[in-house]
Amino acid sequence: MHPTRRTVLIAATAAALLPAAPAPAADRPKAAATPPYASYWYPDSLPSGSPGPGITWRSLKSWRAADDPDLAFNAASVPLATRFTPTPANPTARSGQARVQALVSFGPTSGNPSQGSATADAYALTHWAYLDELVFWGGSAGEGLILAPNAPVVDAAHRHGVPVLGNIFLPPVAYGGQLPWTRDLVQKDASGHYPLAAQLVAVAAAHGFDGWFVNAETGGGNSALGQAMLGFVQELKTLARAKGQRVTWYDAMTVNGTVSWQGALNSQNQAFFQAADDMFVDFRWSAATLAASGTRAGRLGRSRYELWAGVDVESNGSGTSVDWDAIVPAGRPHVTSIGFYRPEWTRNHLPADRRAPEDFHAADDRFWTGRSLDPSRPDASDPWRAPALSVADRSTVDSLPFATVFNTGHGLRWYEDGAVASDTAWNHLGLQDRLPSRRWVVRTAGERPAVSFDFAGAWRGGSSVLVAGAPDQPVVVDLYATRLPIGADTVAELTFRTDAGAVDVELAVATAEPGGAGRTPPYSYLPVHPVTRRARGKHDGVTSVDGWHTVTLPLTGLTGTVRALGVRLTATGGPVRWRLGGLAVRDAVTTPAAPTGARVTAASGGDLRLAWNAAPGAVRHYELHRLLPDGTRRFLGGTCQRAFFLTGLQPAPGESAARLELRAVGELYNASTPVTVTHTW
């Protein structure tokens, strides 16, 4: 690969929002409250010398879940959702052929916060609908070689049905790689088994992710080491499969133990491909070698789409020149799948003064959707063949209740009921919603408005969907492909606000698939009639809060299954700025039960580690607020885990103890009664 192997992100170690802390008090817990970070290890032996600042050298062989003080912060809690493939958004997007893998560095190997940080400048991946596998990329000779994905990434990916792999990176000698580390990984015990294979499977099970990406690039090996690595991968796959995990091999080490990137599936790496679930084909491929690789996979009884053709986008992103016809030809069956190396370019290439969330999402939409920014009308002349042009999107919206507040997992502030509950920027992918997969399909016979995620106003979380422009004909914005059953009591809810102009709103609901790829779903349109006053109140099933309206619509007259959801907007005056803050489809509303056993487990000044017992029943995530002496509630953070780290709390004037409130939040964003934790200053 390349010298720019990983991008070092500047990440705050805080997940909370108040400044500097006072000295510890005598009656507080004696344990120090250190910030938790994503886990990383060497296989067994550690480097000589001492680690650099902020780096902890650890041995995977000696890891035990019961002894890991950060495991509660790092263990993902969202199960891997099942997905379905709706009718494709355009005629060129295919299902059952090429898939997409992404190797992403979400942060540095060391010092990568377990639960987000106090900045909106983060790679908030949202185009999960085109992904089939995510690799938590990283590792370095000076920090650690084996990375466990942090919980926010896994929770967001699982919510969208995408498995996440940890990374095993044995670096080239030029980047500090040492052959003893490779030998450590593939060591055998007295019974002839590979103890680190069992450790890796145990790590993935304890952390809640889906397997391992094995990248052995340290040169100097021989055929004995090659056979040992093959036996290790075979045992790793056997153990992983028993736990529902998977193994991906990177095309580097060959069967004779040397490192020689093939750019193909051939006799030099075929045994490793057969030992693994799939293989990332190094960037040295050509049209001929990919075609031969696909043919060879078929002769082995394997799918050609279990080969990821590496596409290096770290330097140029959507400006990268790629022989797309060698991978996903427009007029023939796809040859292999696509393996993107470092698509977080969409964030990293932006200048420091142009890394606002909307700048990132504009670049990210360009990368995944293409130049047209509408997957229903792809630009065939675009030299960048975005995934939306070739790969059918998938959805996990298949059961009730379903709700979204269009939270992208980062924001400039945190909103609750349309009001700012914290004015501090943040990121935490675990709080991300299931988001519209087709961004943005806009259907109109007239002027097309712009549609985007917007961060200047939200109903809840950090973002909303903004429709802005001067449409002169009705506009339909497709939002979700779904499989939601309609019962006698099923209703839909919309929360929205008109910031400029005037617009009539209808909910678009389809109970059948479109007539073909790229066709409009057969929508029925349900009028939405909000009250017009800008005040707090309730009237005829409509709630109005400071300009935000929440309207409940019975799905009267509709039967079967909701297969598509959208909105139809008809401008009735002036240029329009209209934002959608929430959408739900539900039957009865059930209030979540409260968590129990909330406690401070460690404290250092104003830094706290908190833990609690899970609330019974379905919980989307937990939220923490601080109740100040003047009665103000301030949002501190949220997580899907049962532990949280707060930093920088300080006493308010006249306050002898900080009062913290913990709530369980359900799928409909309704919250449990609070559980109070106090921290004496």
N, C-alpha and C positions, 0 to 999 in steps of 0.2 A: 504494500500500500504506500502511503505517502508520509513525509515528515510532519505535515500538519494533521497528525492523527486524531487529536481531540482538541476541542476548543475549551479554554478555561473560562468559565463563566464567573462573573463577580456576583456572588449570592450572599445576601444577608443571612446570618445565622438565626434571625428572629422569625417567629411566626406571629408575634403580637405587636402591639401598636403604640405603646407608651414609652417615653424616654427613660433616662438613666436611673439606676436602682440605688436604694439606700443600703447601709450596712446591715448585716443580718441581726436579727433579734435572738435573745437567748432561748425563747420558748418555741422556736421554729424547728422543723426537722433538721437533723444534723447532716444528712447526706447532701452532697453538693449537687446542684441542678445543672448538669452539663447539657448542651444542646445535642440532640440526636442527629446522626447522619446516616446516609445509605451505606450498607455494609460492603466491604471489600477485603480480599485476602490474597496471600501467596498460597501456593498449594501446601507446602510444609515448611521447608527451611526459609529463613529470612535473610535479607541482604546483610552484608557486613557494614559496620558503621552504625550511624544513628539516623532515624527518619528526619525529614525536614519539618519545619513548623506546621502544626495542624495535621500532621500525618501520623497515623497509628499503624504499625506493622502487625499483622495478625496471621496466624497459621490456620488454614482451613481444616487441616487434619485434627487440630485440637479444639475446633469449635463445637459447642454444645448449646442447643436451643435454651436449655434451662439456665445457662450461665450468661446469656446475651442480654445486657441491660437495655439495649435499644430495640429488641425484637418487637415489643408492643407498639412501637412507633412505626416500624418498618414492615409489619405483616399486613398485606392487603386483605380486604374483607369482602370485596364485591366478587361474586362468582362469575365465571366466564359465561356470558349470555349466548343463547342460540341465535342464529341469524337466518334470515330468508332473503331470497333475491327477487325483488319485484320486477315487473316489466322494465327493461332498460330505458334510460332517459333519452337515448338516441340510437339510431340503427347500427352504429359502429361499435358500441359497447357490448361485449360478449360475456356471458356467464359460462362457467365450466372450462375456460381456457386459461390464459395467463392470469396469474395472481401477482400481488405486490408485497414485497418485504421491504422494511426500512431499518437501517442501522443508524441509530440516533444517539448522539451524546447530549443528554439533558443537562449535564453539569460536569464538573471535574470529578475525577475518581475519588479524591478525598474532599471533605468539606462540602458534600452535596446534601443540602438539608433534607431531612426525612419528610417534612410536612410543609413544603413550600417556604416562601420568604416574603419579606415586605418590599416587593417591587413588582410592577406589572411587566417589566422587561424580561420575559421568559418565553421559551418555546412552547406555546400552548397548542399542541397538535390537536386539530379538530376534524380532519378529513379521514376519520377512521373507516368510513364506508368502503374505501378502496383498498384497505390494508388487510392482509391475511396473517402477517407475522411481524412483530416489532422486536428488535434486538436492542437491549439497553447497553449501548456501545460505550467503551472506555477501557481503562486499564493502562498502567505505565510501570516501568521497571522500578521507579523510585517510590511508588505508592502501594501498588497491589495489582494483581493480574486477574483476579476473579471478582466480578461485580454482581451483586444482587440488586435487581431493579427496586427503586423506592416505591412505597405504597401508592402515592398519588398517581404515578404513571400507570401502575397495574390496575388500579381501581377504574380509572378513566377508560383504559383500553378494554377491560372486561365488560364494562357497561355497554360498549359498542361491539362486543363479540370478538375482540382481537386478542389472541394469545401473546404473551410477552416472555422473551427469553433473557436469562442472564448471560453474561459474556465471560468467556475464558479466553484471555489474550496472552499468548506466549510470544513476546515481541521479537522482531529481528535483532540480531546481535548489534546492528548499527544503532538501534534504539535502546540498548541496554539489556537485551535478552541474554539469559544465561541457560545453557543447556541443562544444568542440574535441576532447574525448575521444571523443565519438561519431564525429566526422569522422576522427580518428586510426584508429578501428577499421575504418572502411569505405574507407580510402584505397586508391587503385589504384597499381600500378607502371607502368612505361613500356609494358609489354605488355598493359595493360588488365586484369590480374588483381589479386586482393585478397591482398596478402602476409600479412596477419594471419590470414586464413582458413587458409592453409597452416601458419602457425605454431601455430594452435590445434589442428589435426589432429596436428601433430608432438608437441605437448605431451601430448595425450591418449595417443598411441601410446607415448611414452617413459615416461609415468607409469602406464600400464596401466589407464586408465579408459575410459569408453564413449561420450564425446561431450560436447555442450555445451547448456546452457540459456541462451537469449539473452533478456535482459530490458532493453530499451531504454526508459528512462523519463525521459530528460533532454529537457525541452521546448524549444521555440524553433526547431525545424527547419522545413524547407520541403519542397516536393514533390521537389526535386532530391536532398535528403538521404534522403527516403523511397525514391526509386528506387535510390540508392546502397546503402542498407541492404538492400533486396530483392535486389539483385545479389550483395551480400556473403553473405546467407543462402543463396541458391541455390548459390553456389560452395562455401560451407562444407559444405553438405549433399552436394554431389557428391564433394568430397574426403573427407568423413567416411565416406560409404557405401563408398568404395573400401577403407577401412581397417576396415570393420565397426563404424563408429561411427554415432551418431545425433544429431539436432538437434531441440530442443524450443523453440518460440517462445512468449514471454509476451505476452498481449493488452495492449499498451500503445501503442507507436508504431503509427500508421496509415499507409496507403500515401501520404498527402500529407505525411508527415514530422513531423506534430504528434503529441503524446502525448494520447490520448483513450481511456481504458479503455472498451471496448465492453460487456463482460459478455456477449458473444455472438460467434458466427462470423457475420460479415456482409461487406458489400462493402468496409468500411474495413480489414479485416485478412485477407480471404480469400487474397490473394496471398501473404502471409507464411505462412499455414497450408499452402498448396500448396507453398511452398518448403521447409517443414520436415517432420519426421516426425510431429509432433503439436503441440498448442497448449494452454497453460494459459489457461483462460477466467477473466478477472478476477471478483472477488467480486460485482460489480454485476449478476450474472445474475438472472433470474426464471424461473419455471416456463415462461412463454411463450417467453422468449428461448432457453432451453436446448432446448425442443422444436423451435423453428425452426432452431437451430444443428445439431441432429442431422439434420433433414431436408435442410438445405443440404449438410452433409458427404456425405450419400448421393447427392445430385445431382451432386456433384463426383467420384463414384466412390471416395469415402473412407469409412472406418468412423466412425460417430458416437462410437465408443469411443476414437478418437484425439483427442478433446476432453476435457481434464481440467477439470471444474467446480470452481473454487476454493472451498475451505472453510477459513476462517480460524479456527484453533483455538489461536492463540498465547496469547490472554488467558484463555479459559475451558475449553479442552480438551474433555473428554467432557461438560461442562456447556453446550457451545455449542448454541444453538438453530439448527436447520438444517431447511429444507424438503426433507426426504429424498425425498418422493414426486416432487419435480421432477427428481431425479437417478436414484434407484434405487427406483422404486415397487414395492410388495410384490406386487401382482397383475398387473403388466404388464411388458413388456420394459424393461430399463434404458434410460434416455434418453441419458446420457453416462457417462464415467468420473469418478472422484473425484480431486481434487487437494488434498491436505492441506497447508496452510501452517503450518509450525512445530509438528508433533506432539511435539517435545521438551518441550512444556508438561508432559508427564507427570513430568519431572524438575524443571523450572524452577519450578513452582508450589509445590513442597514447601518448608516452612520449613527453615531451615538445620539445626535439630536433629532433623529427620525426613527426612533424605536418606540413610538407610542403604539398601543395595541392595534389601532386601526391601520398603521403602516405595516405592521407584521401581517395582519390578516389579508391585506391587499396583495402582498407578495405571496402569501401562502395559497390564496385562492388562485392566483395566476399559475402557481406550480401544479396544483392538483386538478384544476378545472380547465385551464387553458386560456388563451387570449380572449375568447368571447366572454368569459366569466359567466357562462350559462351552458350547462352540460346538455340541455335540450337542443341547442343550436351551435354545435362545435365549429370552430374555424379550421377547415381542412388545410388552409394555407399556412397555418401556424407551424414554424419549424420545430417547436417544442410540442411533442405529442403527449399531452398530459394524460394521466391515468383515466380521467373521465371519458376520454375519447375511445379507449380500448377496453376498459374493465367495467363490468356492471357493478353498480353500487349495491350494498347490502344494508339491512335494517334489523334492529332488535326490538322494534316497537310492536310487540305481539301479545300483550296482556294488559288487563286493567288492574289497578289504575295506572294511567300514563299521565305524566305531567312534565312540563319543562318551563323554565324561566329564561331559557336561552343563555345560560351561564357558560362562558367559554373556559372558565378555570383561571382567569386573571382579570384584574380590573384596576381602575384608578381610585376607586372607593368601594364601599360595600353598602348596598341599599336594602332596605326592608320596608315593604308596603309603600314604595316610591320615595321614601325619605332616606337621607344619608345616615347610616348607623355607624360608620367609620369613614373618616376622610383620608385614610392611609392606603396607599397602593398595596397590592397583594398578588400572589399567585399560589394556587393549590389545585392541581389537576384533578384530585379526587373529588372536588366539588363541582366538576364540569357536568353539565347535562348531557343527555342524549340529544344530539344536535341534528338539524336538517342535513340530510346526506347530499342533496343536490343543490349546491349553492352557486348561483341562485337561478332557478327556473322561473322566468317571468313571462307570462303569456298575455299579449295585448295586440290589438290591431292598430294601435296608435303609438304615441311617444312612450318609450320605455323609461320608467324611473330607475334610479339607483337603489339597490338593496344591499345592506351590509349589517354586520354586527356594529353596534355603537356603544360607546362607553361613557357618554356624557349624561346618560339617564337610564335608569333601569327600575323595574318593579321590585326585583329581588336579585341579590348577587351583584354582579359587576357589569352586566351588559344587557342589551335588548336588540331587537331587529328593527332597523330604521329603513323606512321607505321614503325616498326624497326625490322630488321632481315635479314636473307639470304634466301629468298624464291627461290626455284629451280623449281617451277611450277607457272603458273598464280594464282593470289590470288584475290578473290572477297570479298570485305568488304561491307556487307549490312549496309545501313545508315538509311533510313526512309521508313516506310510504309505510303503511301500517297493516296489521292483521288483528284488529281490535273487535271483539264480539259485541254485538248490540243486544242489550237486554231491555226489559220493560222499563227499567229505571235509569238507563244510560243517558248521561248528559255530557255536553261539551261546555267548557268554560274558556272565555277569552279575556285577557286583561290588556288594555291598550290605552294609548294617549295620543291626541292630535296636538302637535306643537305649532303647526302653521297650516293655514288653509282650512278647507272643509272637505269631508270625505264620508261617503256612505260605506258601511262595512258589512260584508256577508261572510259567513263561514262556508268554505267549500268542502263538501264531504262526498267521497266516492265509495260506493259499495261493490264496485267491480273493477277489474283491471282495464287499462286502456286497450284499444283495439290492436295495438302493435307497438314496437319499440319507437319511442319518440312521440307517440300520440298523447293527446291530452286525456287525463283521467275523466270518466263520465261523471262529472261533479253534479251534485245538487247544491243549491245555494240557499243558506238559511239566513234571513235578515237579522242583523244585530242592531238593537235600538238602545243606545246608551242615553242616560240623562245628559243634559247639556250644561248643567251648572258645574262650576269648579269649587266643589265643597265636599265635606265629609257627610256621607249619608247613605241611605238605602231606599230604593224605590223600585217596586215591581220586579224583584229579582235582580236588580242591578245595583252594584255597590260603586260609589264614586268617592275617590280619595285624591284630593289635590290634583285633579285633572285626569287621573287614571280611572278607568272604568272596568269593572269586572262583570261580565254578562254571562249568565247561565242559560244554555240552550238545550232543551229536551230534544233528543233525536227522533222526534215524532214522525211517524210515517216511514222511517228507514228500518230495514231489517237485514239480518245476515251479519256481515263483517265490514267494518270500515277499512278500506284499502288505501285511501289517500286522504290527506288533510291539507288544506290551504286556506287562503283568504282571497276574497275578491273586493277590490277597492275601486270606488267610482268617485272621482274628484268632483265636487260641486262648487268649488270656489278657490281661486288662487293657487299658486304653487303649494305643494303639500309636503309637510314633514310629519309622518305618522309612524309611531313606534308600537311594536307588539312586545309586551313584557311577559306574557304568560299564556300557556295553552294547556288544557287538560281534558282528558276524556275519562269518565269515572262512573261508577254506580254509587253506592252509599259511601259516606265519609266516615272513616274510623280514626279516632285520635290515638297517636302512638302512646305507649306506656313510657314512663320515665325510667331512665337508668338508675342504678343504685350504687351505693358504696363509693361515691365520689370522694376523692381524697387528694391531698398534697403528698407526694411520695418523696420529694426532694426539693430543697430550696437553697438558693444562694442570693441573698439580698432580694431583689425583685424578680429574679429568675426562678420559675417554678416548673416542676414536673408534676402533672396531674394524671390520675388513673381512675377508672370506674368500671363497674360491671355492666355488661350489655343490657340494654332494655329488651324485654321479651317482645317477640313479634317482629314484623318487618320494620326496619329502620334504614332510611337512606343515608343519613349522616348525623353527626352530633354538632351542636353549636354552643360556643361559650360567649357569654356576655359579662360585662362588669357593671354592677349596679352602684353608681356613685351616690354620695350623700345627698345630692340635690334631687335624686330620683331619676336621673338620666341613665338609660341603658346604653352601653357602648359595646359594639361587636368586637370581640377579641380574635375569633378564628373559628374554623370548623374543620372537621376531620371525619373520615369513615372508620378510624381506629378507636380504640378504647383507652387512649393515652394522648396527652398533648403537652407541648412545651410552650411556656410563656416566658417572654424576656422583657426586662426593662420596666416592670410595674413599679410605680412609686406612690406613696400615700397622697391622697387628696387632702386639702386643708382640713384639720380637725378630725381626720379619720384614723381610728386606732386599728382597724382591720379591714382588709380588702374583701368585698363580698362578690363572689363569682357565681354565676348561674349557668348550669348545664342543662341542655334540653336535647331530647331525641327528636329528629325531624323525619317525618314520613314521606312517602313518595309524592303526596299531594302538597308537600311543603307546609303541612300543619304540624305544630310542635306539641310536645308533651308538656306537662307541668314542669316547672324548673326544680332542679336539685341544687341546693346552695352549698358552696364550699367557702369557708372563710380562711383568710390568711392574716395572722396577726403581725403587725409591723413591729 
